[in-house]
Amino acid sequence: MRILAIDPGTVRLGLALSDPSGTIAQPLSVLARRSEPEDLKALVELVERHEVGMIVIGLPRLMDGRLDAAAQQAQAFGDQVARATGRPVAYWDERLTSVAAERYLIEQGKRRSKRRQEIDRMAATLLLQGYLDYRAGRAPGG
């Protein structure tokens, strides 16, 4: 079963997709936010095209673990995605995924302008791999 990860932002949605076995996360794309109905329609099409069985949405927690307004918005978005796609939605702590994604892209020698385009996609990939590893009982990064 493929799993789609969404790193929700106000401007873009970073997307990553697992392989069919649900073991490896791969960057998919970045969806520029337009309107709620258009965003949901695009996600429904992606879910159907890639035969996604489940969706993981990044949950932005505060460093002390508490949920703030951004986390509540992510949960509300997740509820809408679940209704629109008919797929179960899980939430995964996305603290520091954007920081880790940017570090990785810097190490790869990506210029600042290119990094902005790829950071959301990489953050979604990192959060999905963390979720997949947790589900499989693997240590993070292992």
C-alpha angles and dihedrals in degrees: 000000000000118000123207119209122203123196098197120213133164093246103028142015114222111213133199131173132206124227115258092268092055092238108107128044118217128188111252113177147295119258115206108224114243113157131335095253092047092047092049092047091052090049092049089052091050092048092052096042093051096037092237115189099185140016129217118199123198112244112206105217125182115252090260089055098254122134118239134183093289090055091049089051090050090052092049089049089049091053090053092047091050092051094045097046101031088226127125115257126211127185126226129192107255098185110146096000091117090048091049091046092052092048090051092050091048089051088052089056096247114164118240093254091052092045092059089056095048105035096085092050092048092046089054089049092051093048091048093049089050090052093046092049091049092049091050093046093245123144113252110278091007 
